[in-house]
Amino acid sequence: MQVLNNGFVRLVEHMGGDQAVIRNARRCYRSESKSENADRQLLRHLLKGGHKTPFEAMVFTFDVKTPLFVARQWFRHRMGSYNEESLRYCVALRDYYIPEDLEGDLRQAWIRQNEAAFDFYEELVNGPHKMVKEQARSILPIGIYTSFFWTVNGSSLMNFLYLRSDKHAQYEIRLYAQAILELVKEAAPICFDEFEREVLKNGG
C-alpha cells in the first residue's frame, strides 16, 4: 500500500488471527466458542479492560519504506523486531520525501536541496577521495527513504496504532498507521474491527 510520495507498507506474512486470539482468551475462562457474536463480545470485553495478552497470539511482519525521520519515531516502539537496510553497506538511493502540499518555488527549492545533498554524497562515495559509505551518509538529509522489516505481535501493534493514529501524532506516521490498520483488518477482521470501534473511536 503506497504511503506518501514514494513510501509503502506491505504485510509480508502473519501467524495466527482471530481464532488464535479467541482460543487463547477462552483458555482463561475454560470456555468454548459458541458463536461469532459471543466471540466479539469477549474481545470487546478484553479491549475495554485493557487485557491484551491474548492478542499476542497474532504476529505480523511488515515491509516498510518510509522517510528516515518517520522510521526513527517508529523505532521508539521497542516491542517488536526491526531489520533495516544499512547505509554502511549499501549505497543510498536518490529517493527522498516531498511533502504533498509543497508547490511552486518552494517545491523546487526543496528538490534542489535534496539533489545537492545526493550530488555531494555520490561525489564522496565515487570520487577520487573514496570516502567510506558509513561516513559519507552523514551528509544526507533525514528525509531520505529507508526500508525495514518489522515483526510485531498483535498486542504491541495495537499499542502502536493507538499512539500513532492519535491526532497529536505527526501527520506522516499517522498515514502509515492508517494503512497498517487497513492491512491487518483483512488478516484478523474481528479483532481489529473491535479494536477500531472500542479503542480508536472511543479514545482508548
C-alpha positions, 0 to 999 in steps of 0.5 A: 500500500503506497504511503506518501510520495514514494513510501509503502507498507506491505504485510509480508506474512502473519501467524495466527488471527482471530481464532488464535486470539479467541482460543487463547482468551477462552483458555482463561475462562475454560470456555468454548466458542459458541458463536461469532457474536459471543466471540466479539463480545469477549474481545470487546470485553478484553479491549475495554479492560485493557487485557491484551495478552491474548492478542499476542497470539497474532504476529505480523511482519511488515515491509516498510519504506518510509522517510528516515525521520518517520522510521526513527519515531517508529523505532521508539516502539521497542516491542517488536523486531526491526531489520533495516537496510544499512547505509554502511553497506549499501549505497543510498538511493536518490529517493527522498520525501516531498511533502504533498502540499509543497508547490511552486518555488518552494517545491523546487527549492526543496528538490534542489536541496535534496539533489545537492545533498545526493550530488555531494554524497555520490561525489564522496562515495565515487570520487577520487577521495573514496570516502567510506559509505558509513561516513559519507551518509552523514551528509544526507538529509533525514528525509531520505527513504529507508526500508525495514522489516518489522515483526510485531505481535498483535498486542504491541501493534495495537499499542502502536496504532493507538499512539500513532493514529492519535491526532497529536501524532505527526501527520506522516506516521499517522498515514502509515498507521492508517494503512497498517490498520487497513492491512491487518483488518483483512488478516484478523477482521474481528479483532481489529474491527473491535479494536477500531470501534472500542479503542480508536473511536472511543479514545482508548 
